[in-house]
Amino acid sequence: MLRLPFSCLLLALAASIASSAVIVDNGMPIMWSQAAAQVTDLPVQNNIVVANPWNFLHRMSFYRLIITATNPFMNSMGPSPTDSPLWGLPLQAGWMLTSGRLADPTGTTTCGLQTGDTMCISPQSWWGCVNHFTSILPFLSAAKQDLFGEGVQVQMEAPEGTEDYCTTYADCTTRHTDVMAKWDAFFQGLKASSTSPLPDNEKKDAILGLYWDAHMASLHASAACNAKQSYYASPEVSFASSWLNSAEYVSAANFQSTLERSVLFLTPLPGRVLQEGDSPPNIADMTQEENHTLNVFSWMKNMNSILGGSLVSMWRGSMCSVITREKGREMLEQLLLDPSFPTSTFLSIITNMATSC
């Protein structure tokens, strides 16, 4: 039986996570006030918005512009302008920046380092590559769906020395057809929801379903980044794999990644890149919360491997209704945020929920 509601967890953990990664400034994602407030604040050439996605402020601008443009359609999410599930994206990008994960992992440049351009995102960064799929692609899709104004054209600057990344809507659609189709479906469904006769809880669930379909399509397509993992130590590669695996659970539960919830879930993530010898839950220079999060992520991934992938399948199967998805979200909060919550309870509840579907 679940013991603490989200609000209680928030209060109980607020003080203990205060020493972990800093991903907000005055209650908003870092650099938010410096990000573009309207699309024309980005560079414009020949009536085309030409952004540099290898500059962190530009990626943060993509998120601010998308959230601003979609907020009028997010009424079913709740009364607050921070209730949109899109808030998880800029906060996650901020964690990647402050933890050093967007910097050049090869050591051949100072991109992203304190000794170089701190706003630089390295094309060689695995994390920066994965984030490409959850920032540039949805931004190009949102522009195509006229969320920034009718006929606004957008393209991205290409990074020097590589052709790994798409730069226009047409280019991204050719390379990643399924991903772009699902972001298009999300934005189209979001706009259509404003006239939907469904009750708000069902409307919310439908919107979250479309959002996570698009988000997971982006993460699955980011397998194209895998070669860049060779630049990292084995503990970081293992964490990256378990981080991706954790998304399978939050997506199946249609997790509503509001600003408040996202801060709570992202703050305990490791505040630096893992190195050889790092072994949770006993990493000396990390907080108890960081060690716990790393340990839980590892447990979820390893248990799924031991069960031949059936833990993820069982979890997906149990998320079969609006009610079970609500229960699933509560259980994830307990597992990830309450160190006293036993993993055995997690397994038994999943089993019971799956049999009720």
TORTOR-161958 format. One line per 4 residues: number of its first residue (from 1); for each residue x, y, z of N, C-alpha, C. Coordinates in steps of 0.05 Angstrom, whole numbers, plus 32768, in hexadecimal, padded with zeros to 4 digits. Layout:
<sites>
NUM	X,Y,Z,X,Y,Z,X,Y,Z | ...
</sites>
This chain:
<sites>
1	8011,7FE8,8000,8000,8000,8000,8012,8019,8000 | 800B,802D,7FEF,801A,8045,7FED,8016,8055,8007 | 802C,8062,8010,802B,806F,802A,802A,808D,8029 | 803A,8099,8019,803C,80B6,8019,8033,80C2,7FFE
5	8020,80D5,7FFE,8018,80E2,7FE5,802F,80F4,7FDD | 802D,80FD,7FC4,8043,810D,7FB8,8049,8126,7FC9 | 8034,8134,7FD3,8038,814C,7FE1,8048,8148,7FFB | 8043,8131,8008,8053,812B,8020,8070,8125,801A
9	8074,8116,8004,8090,8111,7FFB,809F,812A,7FF5 | 8091,813D,7FE8,809D,8157,7FE2,80A7,8165,7FFB | 8097,8165,800F,809F,8173,8028,80B5,8164,8036 | 80B3,8149,8036,80C6,8139,8045,80E2,813A,8038
13	80E2,813D,801E,80FC,813B,8010,8108,8157,8009 | 80F9,816C,800C,8103,8186,8004,811D,818D,8010 | 8120,8189,802A,8139,8191,8037,8150,817E,8030 | 814A,8164,802D,815F,8151,8029,816B,8153,800D
17	815C,815C,7FF9,8167,815E,7FDE,8173,8179,7FD8 | 8172,818B,7FEC,817B,81A6,7FE6,8198,81A7,7FDE | 81A8,8193,7FE6,81C5,8194,7FE0,81CC,8186,7FC6 | 81B7,817B,7FB8,81BC,816D,7F9F,81BE,8180,7F88
21	81BB,8176,7F70,81BE,8186,7F57,81AB,819E,7F57 | 81B5,81B5,7F4D,81A4,81CD,7F4B,819A,81CF,7F2E | 8180,81CC,7F2B,8174,81CD,7F10,8160,81E3,7F0D | 815B,81F2,7F23,8148,8209,7F21,8155,8222,7F2B
25	814B,8239,7F22,8154,8253,7F2B,813A,8264,7F2F | 8135,826C,7F47,811D,827B,7F4E,8104,826B,7F46 | 8106,8251,7F4A,80EE,8240,7F45,80EA,8237,7F28 | 80FB,8240,7F16,80F8,8239,7EFA,8111,822B,7EF1
29	8110,821D,7EDA,8128,820F,7ED0,813F,8223,7ECC | 8157,821A,7ED1,816E,822C,7ECE,816F,8238,7EB3 | 8178,8251,7EB1,817A,8261,7E99,815F,8268,7E8C | 8149,8262,7E9A,812F,8267,7E8F,812B,8284,7E87
33	8133,8296,7E99,812E,82B2,7E94,813F,82BD,7E7D | 8154,82AE,7E76,8165,82B6,7E60,815D,82AA,7E45 | 814B,8296,7E47,8142,8289,7E2E,812E,829B,7E1F | 812C,8295,7E05,811A,82A5,7DF3,80FD,82A3,7DFD
37	80F0,82BA,7DFF,80D4,82BB,7E07,80C1,82BA,7DEF | 80CC,82C0,7DD7,80BC,82BE,7DBF,80CF,82B5,7DA8 | 80C4,82A7,7D94,80D5,829A,7D81,80E7,82AD,7D72 | 80DE,82C6,7D6F,80EF,82DA,7D60,8106,82E4,7D71
41	8108,82DC,7D8A,811F,82E2,7D9A,8137,82D1,7D92 | 8132,82BB,7D84,8147,82AA,7D79,8151,82B7,7D5F | 816A,82B0,7D56,8174,82BC,7D3D,8162,82B7,7D25 | 815F,82CA,7D14,814E,82C8,7CFC,815F,82CF,7CE4
45	815F,82BE,7CD0,816D,82C3,7CB7,815A,82BE,7CA0 | 8156,82D2,7C8F,8144,82D0,7C78,8128,82C5,7C80 | 811D,82D0,7C96,8103,82C9,7CA0,8101,82AC,7CAA | 8118,82A0,7CAF,8118,8285,7CBB,8127,8286,7CD5
49	811A,827B,7CEA,8127,8279,7D04,813E,8265,7D03 | 8156,826D,7D07,816D,825C,7D06,817A,825A,7D22 | 8175,8244,7D30,817E,8242,7D4B,8197,8230,7D4C | 81A6,8234,7D62,81BE,8223,7D67,81B8,8210,7D7D
53	81B1,81F7,7D77,81AA,81E4,7D8C,81C2,81DA,7D9C | 81DA,81E3,7D96,81F2,81DB,7DA5,81F9,81F1,7DB9 | 81E7,8203,7DBD,81E8,8218,7DD2,81D2,8212,7DE5 | 81D8,820F,7DFF,81C4,8207,7E12,81AD,821A,7E14
57	81B2,8235,7E12,819D,8248,7E14,8189,8245,7DFD | 8192,823D,7DE6,8180,8238,7DD0,816E,8220,7DD5 | 817A,820B,7DE0,8169,81F4,7DE6,8155,81FB,7DFC | 815D,820A,7E10,814B,8213,7E25,8135,8225,7E19
61	813C,8234,7E05,8129,8245,7DF7,8114,8234,7DE9 | 811C,821E,7DDD,8109,820C,7DD0,80F3,8203,7DE4 | 80FC,81FC,7DFC,80EA,81F2,7E10,80D7,8209,7E1A | 80E3,8220,7E1E,80D2,8236,7E28,80BD,823E,7E13
65	80C5,823E,7DFA,80B2,8245,7DE4,809C,822F,7DE1 | 80A4,8216,7DE4,8090,8200,7DE1,807C,8202,7DF9 | 8086,8205,7E11,8075,8206,7E28,8062,821D,7E27 | 806C,8235,7E1F,805B,824C,7E1D,8045,8248,7E08
69	804D,823C,7DF2,8039,8239,7DDC,8024,8224,7DE2 | 802B,8210,7DF2,8018,81FA,7DF8,8008,81FE,7E11 | 8010,8210,7E23,8002,8214,7E3C,7FE4,821A,7E39 | 7FDC,8229,7E24,7FBF,822E,7E20,7FAF,8214,7E1C
73	7FBC,81FE,7E15,7FAE,81E5,7E10,7FB1,81D1,7E27 | 7FBE,81DA,7E3D,7FC4,81C8,7E53,7FB1,81CA,7E6B | 7F9A,81D5,7E67,7F88,81DA,7E7D,7F81,81C1,7E8D | 7F7F,81AA,7E7F,7F78,8191,7E8C,7F8E,8187,7E9F
77	7FA6,8192,7E9C,7FBC,8189,7EAD,7FBA,8194,7EC9 | 7FAB,81AA,7ECC,7FA9,81B7,7EE7,7FA9,81D5,7EE4 | 7FA4,81E3,7EFB,7FA1,8200,7EFA,7FBB,8210,7EF7 | 7FD2,8203,7EFC,7FEB,8212,7EFC,7FF8,8211,7EE1
81	8006,8227,7EDA,8015,8227,7EC0,802D,8215,7EC1 | 8034,820A,7ED9,804A,81F7,7EDB,8040,81DA,7EDC | 8027,81D5,7ED4,801C,81BA,7ED5,8021,81AA,7EBB | 802B,81B7,7EA6,8030,81AA,7E8D,8045,8194,7E90
85	8042,817D,7E83,8056,8168,7E84,8070,816F,7E76 | 8070,8185,7E66,8088,818D,7E58,809D,8198,7E6A | 8097,819F,7E83,80AA,81AC,7E94,80C2,8199,7E9B | 80BD,817F,7E99,80D3,816C,7E9E,80EA,816F,7E8B
89	80E5,8179,7E72,80F9,817A,7E5E,810E,8190,7E64 | 8107,81A9,7E69,811C,81BD,7E70,812A,81B7,7E8A | 811C,81AC,7E9D,8129,81A5,7EB6,813E,818F,7EB2 | 8137,817B,7EA1,814A,8166,7E9B,8162,8170,7E8D
93	815E,8182,7E7A,8174,818F,7E6B,8186,819E,7E7E | 817A,81AC,7E92,8189,81BB,7EA5,819A,81A9,7EB6 | 818F,8192,7EBE,819F,817F,7ECE,81B7,8175,7EBD | 81B2,816F,7EA3,81C8,8166,7E92,81DE,817B,7E91
97	81D6,8195,7E8F,81EA,81AA,7E8E,81FA,81AC,7EA8 | 81EC,81AF,7EBE,81FA,81B4,7ED8,820A,819C,7EE1 | 8203,8184,7ED8,8212,816C,7EE0,8229,8166,7ECE | 822D,8177,7EBA,8244,8174,7EA7,8240,8160,7E91
101	8227,8157,7E8D,8222,8143,7E7A,821F,814D,7E5D | 821D,8167,7E59,821C,8172,7E3E,8237,817A,7E34 | 824B,8179,7E44,8266,8181,7E3C,8273,816B,7E2B | 8289,8173,7E1E,8297,8161,7E0C,82A4,814A,7E1C
105	829B,8131,7E18,82A6,811B,7E28,82C1,8111,7E1D | 82C9,811A,7E06,82E2,8110,7DFA,82FA,811F,7E04 | 82F6,8136,7E11,830D,8145,7E1B,831C,8154,7E06 | 8313,8154,7DED,8321,8161,7DD7,831A,817F,7DD4
109	8304,8188,7DE0,82FC,81A4,7DDF,82F4,81AC,7DFC | 82EF,81C6,7DFF,82E6,81D0,7E19,82C8,81D6,7E18 | 82BA,81CB,7E04,829D,81CF,7E02,828F,81C5,7E1B | 8280,81D8,7E28,8270,81D1,7E3F,8280,81D1,7E59
113	829A,81D6,7E58,82AA,81D6,7E71,82AC,81F3,7E7C | 82B3,81F4,7E96,82B6,820E,7EA3,82CD,821E,7E96 | 82E0,8210,7E8A,82F6,821D,7E7C,82F0,8225,7E60 | 82D8,821E,7E56,82D0,8225,7E3B,82B5,8233,7E3B
117	82A5,822D,7E27,828A,8238,7E24,8277,8226,7E35 | 826E,8231,7E4B,825D,8221,7E5D,8241,821B,7E51 | 8239,822A,7E3D,821F,8226,7E30,8221,8213,7E18 | 8239,820A,7E12,823E,81F9,7DFB,8234,81DC,7E01
121	8225,81D1,7DEE,821D,81B5,7DF0,822E,81A6,7DDB | 823D,8192,7DE4,824E,8184,7DD1,823F,8170,7DC0 | 8243,8170,7DA6,8237,815B,7D95,8241,813F,7D9B | 8257,813D,7DAB,8262,8123,7DB2,8256,8119,7DCC
125	8247,812A,7DDA,823A,8122,7DF4,8223,810F,7DEE | 8224,80F7,7DFB,820D,80E5,7DF8,81F4,80F2,7E03 | 81F6,80FF,7E19,81DE,810C,7E25,81D4,8123,7E14 | 81E6,8132,7E08,81DE,8148,7DF6,81D1,813D,7DDD
129	81DA,8125,7DD4,81CE,8118,7DBD,81B2,810E,7DC3 | 81AF,8101,7DDA,8194,80F8,7DE2,8181,810F,7DE5 | 818B,8125,7DF1,817A,813D,7DF5,8172,8149,7DDA | 8183,8146,7DC6,817C,8150,7DAB,8160,8145,7DA3
133	815B,812C,7DAA,8141,8120,7DA1,812A,8129,7DB2 | 812E,8135,7DC9,8118,813F,7DDA,8118,815D,7DDC | 8127,816A,7DCA,8126,8188,7DCA,8123,8192,7DAD | 8135,818B,7D9C,8134,8195,7D80,811C,8189,7D71
137	8118,816F,7D74,8102,8163,7D65,80E7,816D,7D6D | 80E0,816E,7D87,80C6,817A,7D8E,80C3,8197,7D86 | 80DA,81A6,7D87,80D8,81C3,7D80,80D2,81C6,7D62 | 80DE,81B6,7D51,80D9,81B7,7D35,80BC,81AF,7D2F
141	80B3,819B,7D3D,8097,8192,7D3A,8083,81A7,7D43 | 8089,81B4,7D59,8077,81C9,7D63,8075,81E0,7D4F | 808C,81E7,7D43,808C,81FC,7D2F,807B,81F4,7D17 | 807E,81DB,7D0E,806F,81D0,7CF8,8051,81D1,7CFD
145	8049,81CD,7D17,802D,81CE,7D1E,8023,81EA,7D24 | 8033,81FE,7D1C,802C,821B,7D1E,8028,8224,7D3B | 8035,8217,7D4E,8032,8220,7D6A,8040,823B,7D6F | 8053,8242,7D5F,8061,825B,7D63,8057,8271,7D4F
149	8042,826B,7D42,8037,827D,7D2E,8036,8270,7D13 | 8022,8277,7D03,801E,826A,7CE9,8035,826F,7CD7 | 8040,825A,7CCC,8055,825C,7CB7,8071,8262,7CC2 | 8075,8262,7CDC,8090,8266,7CE7,80A2,824F,7CDF
153	80B9,8256,7CD2,80CB,8242,7CC9,80E4,8241,7CDB | 80EC,8229,7CE2,8102,8225,7CF5,8116,8211,7CE9 | 8130,8217,7CEE,8144,8203,7CE8,815B,8206,7CFC | 816B,81F0,7CFE,8180,81F0,7D11,819C,81F2,7D04
157	81AE,81FF,7D12,81CA,81FE,7D09,81D5,81E2,7D0C | 81E5,81D9,7CFA,81F1,81BE,7CFC,820B,81C0,7D0B | 8211,81AD,7D1C,822B,81AD,7D2B,8242,81A8,7D17 | 8259,81B3,7D1C,8270,81AF,7D0B,827A,8193,7D0E
161	8282,8187,7CF7,8290,816E,7CF8,827F,8155,7CFA | 8264,8158,7CF9,8253,8140,7CFB,8239,8145,7CEC | 822E,8130,7CE1,8214,8131,7CD4,8200,811F,7CE2 | 8206,811B,7CFC,81F5,8109,7D0D,81D9,8114,7D12
165	81D6,812E,7D0F,81BE,813B,7D19,81AD,8148,7D03 | 8193,8145,7D04,8181,8152,7CF1,817D,816F,7CF9 | 8177,8180,7CE5,8176,819D,7CEA,815C,81AB,7CE2 | 814B,819D,7CD3,8131,81A9,7CCB,811B,8194,7CD0
169	8102,819E,7CCF,80EB,818B,7CD2,80EC,8175,7CBD | 80F1,817D,7CA4,80F2,8169,7C8F,8108,8155,7C93 | 8120,815F,7C9A,8137,814E,7C9F,8131,813B,7CB6 | 8126,8145,7CCC,8121,8134,7CE3,810B,8120,7CDD
173	80F7,8128,7CCD,80E2,8115,7CC6,80EC,80FE,7CB4 | 8100,8105,7CA3,810C,80F0,7C92,811C,80DD,7CA3 | 812B,80E7,7CB6,813D,80D6,7CC6,812E,80C8,7CDD | 811A,80D6,7CE8,810C,80CB,7D00,80EE,80CE,7CFC
177	80E4,80C0,7CE9,80C8,80C3,7CE1,80B4,80BE,7CF8 | 80B8,80A9,7D07,80A6,80A2,7D1C,80A6,80B7,7D32 | 80BE,80C0,7D39,80C1,80D4,7D4E,80B2,80ED,7D47 | 80B7,80F8,7D30,80AA,8111,7D28,808B,810D,7D26
181	8082,80F6,7D1C,8066,80F1,7D1A,8059,80F2,7D36 | 8067,80E7,7D4A,805B,80E7,7D65,805C,8102,7D72 | 8070,8112,7D6D,806F,812D,7D78,8059,813D,7D6A | 8056,8139,7D50,8040,8147,7D41,8025,813F,7D4E
185	8022,8124,7D53,8009,811B,7D5F,8004,8126,7D7A | 8019,812A,7D8A,8016,8136,7DA4,800C,8152,7DA2 | 8019,8163,7D92,8011,817F,7D90,7FF5,8181,7D83 | 7FEF,8170,7D70,7FD4,8171,7D63,7FBF,8169,7D78
189	7FC5,8153,7D87,7FB2,814A,7D9B,7FAE,815E,7DB1 | 7FC4,816C,7DB8,7FC2,8180,7DCD,7FAF,8196,7DC4 | 7FB3,81A0,7DAC,7FA1,81B5,7DA2,7F84,81AC,7DA0 | 7F80,8193,7D98,7F65,8188,7D95,7F57,8185,7DB1
193	7F68,8181,7DC5,7F5C,817B,7DE0,7F4C,8193,7DEB | 7F51,81AB,7DE1,7F44,81C2,7DEB,7F26,81C2,7DE5 | 7F1E,81B2,7DD1,7F01,81B0,7DCA,7EF7,8194,7DD0 | 7F07,8183,7DDD,7EFE,8168,7DE3,7EE9,8167,7DF9
197	7ED4,8156,7DF6,7EC0,8154,7E0B,7EC7,8142,7E22 | 7EDF,8135,7E21,7EE7,8123,7E36,7EEA,8132,7E51 | 7EE5,8124,7E67,7EEB,8130,7E81,7F09,8135,7E84 | 7F10,8148,7E96,7F2C,8150,7E97,7F40,813A,7E9E
201	7F38,8127,7EAF,7F4B,8112,7EB6,7F51,8100,7E9E | 7F3D,80FA,7E8E,7F41,80EA,7E76,7F50,80FA,7E60 | 7F4A,8113,7E5E,7F58,8125,7E4B,7F75,8127,7E53 | 7F7A,812A,7E6D,7F96,812B,7E76,7FA5,8111,7E70
205	7F98,80FB,7E75,7FA5,80E1,7E70,7FAB,80DD,7E52 | 7F99,80E6,7E41,7F9D,80E4,7E24,7FB5,80F5,7E1B | 7FB6,810E,7E26,7FCC,8120,7E1E,7FE6,8115,7E28 | 7FE7,810B,7E41,7FFF,8100,7E4C,8008,80E7,7E3C
209	7FF4,80D8,7E32,7FFB,80C0,7E22,8008,80C9,7E08 | 7FFE,80DD,7DFB,800A,80E7,7DE2,8026,80F2,7DE7 | 8028,8101,7DFE,8043,810D,7E04,8057,80F7,7E08 | 8051,80E3,7E18,8065,80CE,7E1E,806A,80BC,7E06
213	8056,80B9,7DF4,805C,80AB,7DDB,8072,80B9,7DCB | 806F,80D4,7DCA,8083,80E3,7DBB,809E,80E3,7DCA | 809D,80E7,7DE4,80B6,80E7,7DF4,80C5,80CD,7DF1 | 80B7,80B7,7DF3,80C4,809D,7DF2,80CE,8097,7DD5
217	80C0,80A0,7DC1,80C9,809D,7DA6,80E4,80AB,7DA3 | 80E6,80C3,7DAF,80FF,80D2,7DAE,8116,80C2,7DBC | 8110,80B7,7DD3,8124,80A9,7DE2,812D,808F,7DD4 | 8119,8081,7DC8,8120,8069,7DB9,8131,8070,7DA0
221	812B,8086,7D93,813B,808E,7D7C,8157,8097,7D83 | 815A,809E,7D9D,8175,80A7,7DA6,8189,8090,7DA7 | 8181,8078,7DA0,8194,8062,7D9D,81A9,806A,7D89 | 81A3,807D,7D78,81B7,8087,7D64,81CF,8094,7D72
225	81CC,809A,7D8C,81E1,80A7,7D9B,81F4,8093,7DA8 | 81EE,807A,7DA7,81FB,8066,7DB8,821A,8065,7DB5 | 8224,806B,7D9D,8241,806A,7D99,824F,807E,7DAB | 8241,8093,7DB3,824E,80A8,7DC4,8251,809F,7DE1
229	8245,8089,7DE8,8248,807F,7E03,8265,8075,7E08 | 8274,8070,7DF3,828F,8067,7DF6,82A1,807C,7E03 | 8298,8094,7E04,82A8,80AA,7E10,82A6,80AB,7E2F | 8295,809A,7E3A,828F,809B,7E57,8298,8082,7E66
233	829D,8086,7E80,82A4,806F,7E91,828C,805C,7E94 | 8292,8043,7E9A,827D,802F,7E9B,8266,8035,7EAF | 826C,8041,7EC7,8255,8048,7ED9,8242,805D,7ECC | 824D,8070,7EBD,823C,8083,7EB0,822B,8076,7E9A
237	8238,8064,7E8B,8229,8056,7E76,8212,8045,7E82 | 8218,8038,7E98,8204,8028,7EA6,81ED,803A,7EB0 | 81F4,8051,7EBB,81E0,8063,7EC5,81CF,806E,7EAD | 81DC,8074,7E97,81CD,807E,7E80,81B9,806A,7E76
241	81C1,8050,7E77,81AF,803B,7E6E,8197,8038,7E82 | 819D,803A,7E9C,8187,8037,7EAF,8175,8050,7EAF | 8181,8067,7EA9,8171,8080,7EA6,815D,807E,7E8F | 8166,8073,7E79,8154,806E,7E62,813F,805A,7E6A
245	8147,8045,7E78,8134,8030,7E80,811E,803B,7E93 | 8126,804E,7EA4,8112,8059,7EB7,80FB,8068,7EA8 | 8102,8072,7E90,80ED,8080,7E81,80D7,806E,7E78 | 80DD,8054,7E75,80C8,8041,7E6E,80B2,8040,7E83
249	80B9,8043,7E9C,80A6,8042,7EB2,8096,805C,7EB4 | 80A3,8073,7EB3,8095,808C,7EB6,8082,8091,7E9E | 808B,8088,7E86,807A,808C,7E6F,8062,807B,7E6F | 8064,8062,7E77,804D,804F,7E78,8038,8059,7E8C
253	8042,8067,7EA1,802F,8071,7EB6,8023,808C,7EAE | 802B,8096,7E96,8022,80B1,7E8E,8028,80C6,7EA3 | 8041,80C5,7EAC,804A,80D7,7EC2,8047,80F4,7EBA | 803B,8104,7ECB,8037,8121,7EC6,804F,8130,7ED1
257	8062,8135,7EBF,807B,8141,7EC8,8079,8160,7ECA | 8069,8168,7EDE,8066,8185,7EE4,8081,8190,7EED | 8083,81AA,7EEF,809C,81B6,7EF9,80A3,81AC,7F15 | 808F,81AC,7F27,8093,81A3,7F42,809C,8186,7F44
261	808E,8174,7F37,8095,8158,7F37,80B0,8153,7F2A | 80B5,8160,7F15,80CE,815C,7F06,80E6,8164,7F17 | 80E4,817B,7F25,80F9,8183,7F37,80FF,816D,7F4C | 80EA,8162,7F57,80ED,814E,7F6C,80FB,8135,7F61
265	80F4,812D,7F48,8100,8115,7F3D,811C,8119,7F31 | 8121,8131,7F28,813B,8136,7F1A,8151,813F,7F2D | 8149,814C,7F43,815E,8156,7F56,816F,8140,7F61 | 8165,8128,7F68,8176,8113,7F72,8187,8104,7F5E
269	8186,810C,7F44,8197,80FF,7F30,81B4,8108,7F35 | 81C7,80F7,7F2D,81E3,80FD,7F33,81ED,8118,7F28 | 81F9,8128,7F39,8201,8143,7F32,821B,8145,7F23 | 8227,812E,7F1C,823F,812E,7F0B,823F,8115,7EFA
273	8250,8115,7EE6,8254,80FD,7ED5,8261,80E7,7EE6 | 8257,80CF,7EE5,8263,80B9,7EF4,827E,80B0,7EE8 | 8290,80A8,7EFA,82AA,809F,7EF2,82AF,8082,7EFB | 82C5,8077,7EF0,82CC,805C,7EF9,82D0,805B,7F17
277	82C6,8047,7F24,82C7,8045,7F41,82AF,804E,7F50 | 829D,805E,7F42,8284,8066,7F4E,8271,804E,7F51 | 8269,8049,7F6A,8258,8032,7F6F,8242,8039,7F83 | 822A,8040,7F79,8214,8046,7F8B,820B,802D,7F9A
281	8202,8030,7FB3,81FB,8049,7FC1,8211,8054,7FD2 | 822A,804F,7FCA,8241,8058,7FDB,8254,806B,7FCD | 8249,807E,7FBE,8259,8092,7FB1,825D,80A9,7FC5 | 8275,80AD,7FCE,827A,80BE,7FE5,8273,80DC,7FE1
285	8278,80E6,7FC8,8273,8102,7FC4,8257,8108,7FB9 | 8245,80F5,7FBB,8229,80F9,7FB3,8217,80F6,7FCB | 8200,8104,7FC9,81ED,8104,7FDF,81DF,80E8,7FE2 | 81D3,80E4,7FF9,81C3,80CC,7FFD,81AE,80C8,7FE8
289	81A2,80DF,7FE0,818C,80DE,7FCC,8197,80D6,7FB0 | 81AE,80E1,7FA9,81BB,80DA,7F90,81C2,80BC,7F8F | 81CE,80B2,7FA5,81D5,8096,7FA7,81BC,8084,7FA6 | 81A6,808D,7FB3,818D,807D,7FB2,8182,807C,7F96
293	8181,8093,7F89,8176,8093,7F6E,8186,8081,7F5B | 81A1,8083,7F5C,81B2,8072,7F4C,81AD,8054,7F52 | 81A9,804E,7F6B,81A5,8032,7F74,818A,8028,7F69 | 8175,8038,7F6B,815B,8030,7F62,815A,802C,7F44
297	8166,803F,7F36,8168,803D,7F18,8176,8023,7F11 | 818C,801D,7F1E,819B,8005,7F18,818A,7FEC,7F1E | 817C,7FED,7F35,816B,7FD6,7F3D,8155,7FD1,7F28 | 8148,7FE6,7F1F,8133,7FE3,7F0B,813D,7FD7,7EF1
301	8154,7FE1,7EE8,815F,7FD7,7ECF,8169,7FBA,7ED2 | 8176,7FB4,7EE8,8180,7F99,7EED,816A,7F85,7EF0 | 8155,7F8C,7EFF,813F,7F7A,7F04,8130,7F75,7EEA | 812E,7F89,7ED9,8121,7F85,7EBF,8132,7F71,7EAE
305	814D,7F74,7EAF,815E,7F62,7EA0,815C,7F45,7EAB | 815C,7F42,7EC5,8159,7F28,7ED1,813F,7F1A,7EC9 | 812A,7F2A,7EC7,8110,7F20,7EC0,810B,7F1F,7EA2 | 8121,7F22,7E93,811F,7F21,7E76,810E,7F36,7E69
309	810D,7F4D,7E76,80FE,7F63,7E6B,80E1,7F64,7E75 | 80D9,7F50,7E85,80BD,7F4E,7E8D,80B5,7F63,7EA2 | 80C8,7F6F,7EB1,80C0,7F83,7EC4,80B4,7F9B,7EB6 | 80C1,7FA4,7EA1,80B6,7FBB,7E91,809C,7FB3,7E84
313	809B,7F9A,7E79,8083,7F91,7E6C,806C,7F8F,7E80 | 8072,7F84,7E98,805D,7F82,7EAD,8053,7F9D,7EB5 | 8066,7FB0,7EB8,805F,7FCB,7EC0,804D,7FD8,7EAA | 8055,7FD5,7E91,8044,7FE0,7E7C,8028,7FD4,7E7C
317	8027,7FB9,7E80,800E,7FAB,7E80,7FFC,7FB4,7E97 | 8008,7FBC,7EAD,7FF8,7FC4,7EC5,7FEE,7FE1,7EC2 | 7FF9,7FF0,7EB0,7FF1,800C,7EAC,7FDA,800D,7E97 | 7FC4,7FFF,7E9E,7FB0,7FF9,7E89,7F98,800C,7E8B
321	7F97,801E,7E9F,7F80,8030,7EA1,7F89,804A,7EAF | 7F78,805E,7EAE,7F7E,8077,7EBB,7F84,8073,7ED8 | 7F74,8061,7EE5,7F78,805D,7F02,7F92,804F,7F08 | 7F99,803A,7EF9,7FB2,802C,7EFF,7FCA,803D,7EF8
325	7FC8,804F,7EE4,7FDE,8061,7EDE,7FE1,8075,7EF5 | 7FCC,807E,7F01,7FCE,8090,7F18,7FDC,8082,7F2F | 7FD5,8068,7F34,7FE2,8059,7F49,8000,8054,7F42 | 8005,8050,7F28,8021,804C,7F20,8032,8064,7F25
329	8027,807C,7F20,8036,8094,7F25,803D,8097,7F42 | 8029,8091,7F53,802E,8093,7F70,8044,807F,7F79 | 8043,8067,7F6D,8057,8053,7F75,8073,805A,7F6C | 8075,8066,7F55,8090,806F,7F4B,809B,8084,7F5E
333	8089,8096,7F67,8093,80AB,7F7A,809D,809E,7F93 | 8090,8089,7F9D,8099,807C,7FB5,80B4,806E,7FB0 | 80B6,805F,7F9A,80CE,8050,7F95,80E6,8061,7F91 | 80E3,8077,7F83,80FA,8088,7F7C,8101,809C,7F91
337	80ED,80A4,7FA1,80F2,80BA,7FB4,80F1,80B2,7FD1 | 80E8,809B,7FD8,80E6,8092,7FF4,80F9,807A,7FF8 | 8111,807F,8003,8125,8069,8007,811A,8052,8017 | 8105,8056,8028,80FB,8040,8038,80E7,802F,8029
341	80E0,8036,8011,80CC,8027,8002,80DA,800E,7FF6 | 80D1,7FF6,7FFF,80DF,7FDD,7FF6,80DA,7FD6,7FD9 | 80EE,7FCE,7FCB,80EB,7FC6,7FAF,80D9,7FAE,7FAC | 80D9,7F9D,7FC1,80C7,7F85,7FC0,80AA,7F8D,7FBE
345	80A3,7FA3,7FCC,8088,7FAE,7FCB,8081,7FB7,7FAF | 8094,7FC4,7FA2,8090,7FCD,7F86,8089,7FB5,7F74 | 8098,7F9F,7F77,8093,7F88,7F66,8078,7F7B,7F6C | 8070,7F79,7F85,8057,7F6D,7F8C,803F,7F7D,7F83
349	8042,7F98,7F85,802C,7FA9,7F7C,8029,7FA8,7F5E | 803F,7FA7,7F4F,803D,7FA5,7F32,802F,7F8B,7F2A | 8036,7F75,7F38,802A,7F5B,7F32,800B,7F5C,7F36 | 8003,7F68,7F4D,7FE6,7F6A,7F53,7FD8,7F7C,7F3F
353	7FE5,7F92,7F37,7FD8,7FA4,7F25,7FD5,7F98,7F09 | 7FEA,7F89,7F01,7FE9,7F7C,7EE6,7FD3,7F68,7EE4 | 7FCE,7F59,7EFA,7FB9,7F44,7EF9,7F9D,7F51,7EF9 | 7F9B,7F6A,7F01,7F80,7F77,7F01,7F79,7F83,7EE7
357	7F8C,7F84,7ED4,7F86,7F90,7EBA,7F78,7F7C,7EA7
</sites>
